[in-house]
């Protein structure tokens, strides 16, 4: 039995809180939400040496070397399975970002796939959800065969 399996739920929650505090002190995460989103943004900024924006910046997370605004989204898959639906893309038709980087992680936070996705591609494949007040994009089907999709997995591995 592992050390984690021996812990009570309350002990696990306490441990998680300490981990979150440490990740925050190292500037890996910026909020106390699910850390994978902040980690994903941080990873992109580190790998490309781009500026990470404040967490309150609307519409984008980092700026690339050309000053373009980049929104970053990710999803964690367990054993390569699970939804490939990214988080809601808000205000797609407004001028809030220039392109999107999407990353699929495995359960150990290793990059499985990463893509640079142009806005026109998002417009072609995302669907609007009135309930979530934004566009929903899944990394499956036609978008994966579209020659406008840029695979950047090696850059983020």
C-alpha positions as CSV (number, residue, x, y, z in Angstrom):
1,X,0.0,0.0,0.0
2,X,1.4,3.4,-0.9
3,X,1.8,6.3,1.5
4,X,-1.0,8.2,-0.3
5,X,-3.4,5.2,0.1
6,X,-2.8,5.2,3.8
7,X,-3.8,8.8,4.2
8,X,-7.4,9.9,5.1
9,X,-9.3,12.1,2.8
10,X,-8.7,15.0,5.1
11,X,-5.0,14.3,5.2
12,X,-4.9,14.1,1.4
13,X,-6.8,17.4,1.1
14,X,-4.2,19.0,3.5
15,X,-1.3,17.5,1.5
16,X,-2.9,18.9,-1.7
17,X,-3.2,22.3,-0.1
18,X,0.5,22.3,0.8
19,X,1.4,21.2,-2.7
20,X,-0.6,24.1,-4.1
21,X,1.1,26.5,-1.8
22,X,4.5,25.3,-2.9
23,X,3.6,25.4,-6.6
24,X,2.3,29.0,-6.1
25,X,5.5,30.0,-4.2
26,X,7.5,28.7,-7.2
27,X,5.3,30.7,-9.6
28,X,4.1,27.6,-11.4
29,X,0.5,28.2,-10.6
30,X,-1.3,31.6,-10.1
31,X,-4.6,30.5,-8.6
32,X,-5.8,27.8,-6.3
33,X,-8.0,26.3,-9.0
34,X,-7.2,23.0,-10.6
35,X,-3.5,23.5,-11.1
36,X,-3.3,21.8,-14.5
37,X,-4.5,24.9,-16.3
38,X,-2.0,27.2,-14.6
39,X,0.7,24.5,-15.1
40,X,-0.1,24.3,-18.8
41,X,0.2,28.1,-19.2
42,X,3.5,28.1,-17.3
43,X,4.9,25.3,-19.3
44,X,4.2,27.1,-22.6
45,X,5.8,30.3,-21.3
46,X,8.9,28.4,-20.1
47,X,9.4,26.2,-23.2
48,X,9.1,29.1,-25.6
49,X,10.5,31.8,-23.2
50,X,7.4,33.9,-23.6
51,X,5.9,36.3,-21.1
52,X,3.2,34.9,-18.9
53,X,0.4,37.4,-18.5
54,X,-1.5,38.1,-15.2
55,X,-4.2,35.7,-14.4
56,X,-6.8,38.5,-14.8
57,X,-5.8,39.3,-18.4
58,X,-8.9,38.7,-20.5
59,X,-8.7,36.4,-23.5
60,X,-5.1,35.3,-23.6
61,X,-2.4,33.8,-21.3
62,X,1.0,34.5,-22.9
63,X,2.5,36.7,-25.6
64,X,4.8,35.2,-28.2
65,X,8.0,36.6,-29.6
66,X,6.0,38.6,-32.2
67,X,3.7,40.1,-29.6
68,X,0.8,37.9,-30.6
69,X,-1.7,37.0,-27.9
70,X,-1.9,33.3,-27.2
71,X,-4.7,31.5,-25.3
72,X,-3.6,28.2,-23.8
73,X,-5.9,25.3,-23.1
74,X,-5.3,21.7,-22.0
75,X,-6.9,18.4,-21.0
76,X,-5.6,15.4,-19.1
77,X,-6.3,12.0,-20.4
78,X,-6.1,8.8,-18.4
79,X,-4.6,5.9,-20.3
80,X,-5.1,7.9,-23.5
81,X,-8.8,8.0,-22.9
82,X,-11.3,10.6,-21.9
83,X,-12.8,13.7,-23.4
84,X,-10.6,15.8,-25.7
85,X,-12.9,18.8,-25.2
86,X,-11.0,21.9,-24.2
87,X,-12.2,24.5,-21.8
88,X,-14.6,27.1,-23.0
89,X,-13.3,29.6,-25.5
90,X,-15.0,32.9,-24.7
91,X,-15.5,35.8,-27.1
92,X,-14.1,33.9,-30.0
93,X,-15.4,36.6,-32.4
94,X,-13.8,39.5,-30.5
95,X,-10.2,40.5,-30.8
96,X,-9.1,39.0,-27.4
97,X,-6.4,36.5,-28.7
98,X,-4.5,35.7,-31.9
99,X,-4.2,31.9,-31.7
100,X,-4.5,29.0,-29.3
101,X,-2.1,26.4,-28.0
102,X,-3.8,23.2,-26.9
103,X,-2.0,20.5,-24.9
104,X,-3.1,16.9,-24.1
105,X,-1.4,15.5,-21.0
106,X,-1.3,11.9,-19.7
107,X,-2.1,11.2,-16.1
108,X,1.6,11.8,-15.2
109,X,1.5,15.3,-16.8
110,X,3.6,14.2,-19.7
111,X,2.7,15.9,-23.0
112,X,0.9,13.5,-25.4
113,X,0.1,16.0,-28.1
114,X,0.3,19.7,-28.5
115,X,-1.1,21.9,-31.2
116,X,-1.0,25.5,-32.4
117,X,-4.5,26.3,-33.6
118,X,-5.3,29.4,-35.7
119,X,-8.5,31.3,-35.0
120,X,-10.0,30.4,-38.4
121,X,-9.6,26.7,-37.6
122,X,-11.3,27.2,-34.3
123,X,-14.2,29.0,-36.0
124,X,-14.5,26.1,-38.4
125,X,-14.6,23.3,-35.8
126,X,-15.8,24.8,-32.6
127,X,-19.5,24.9,-31.6
128,X,-21.1,27.7,-29.7
129,X,-22.7,26.7,-26.4
130,X,-25.3,29.2,-25.2
131,X,-25.3,27.5,-21.8
132,X,-21.6,28.1,-21.3
133,X,-21.6,31.3,-23.2
134,X,-18.6,30.4,-25.4
135,X,-17.3,28.0,-28.0
136,X,-16.4,24.4,-27.4
137,X,-13.5,22.8,-29.3
138,X,-12.7,19.1,-29.1
139,X,-9.4,17.7,-30.4
140,X,-10.8,14.8,-32.3
141,X,-12.2,14.2,-35.8
142,X,-11.8,16.5,-38.7
143,X,-9.7,19.1,-37.0
144,X,-6.9,16.6,-36.5
145,X,-6.7,16.0,-40.3
146,X,-6.9,19.6,-41.2
147,X,-3.6,20.8,-42.8
148,X,-3.9,24.2,-41.0
149,X,-3.4,22.4,-37.6
150,X,0.2,22.7,-36.5
151,X,1.6,19.9,-34.3
152,X,4.0,21.4,-31.8
153,X,4.3,18.3,-29.5
154,X,8.1,18.1,-29.9
155,X,8.5,21.7,-28.8
156,X,6.7,21.1,-25.5
157,X,7.9,17.6,-24.6
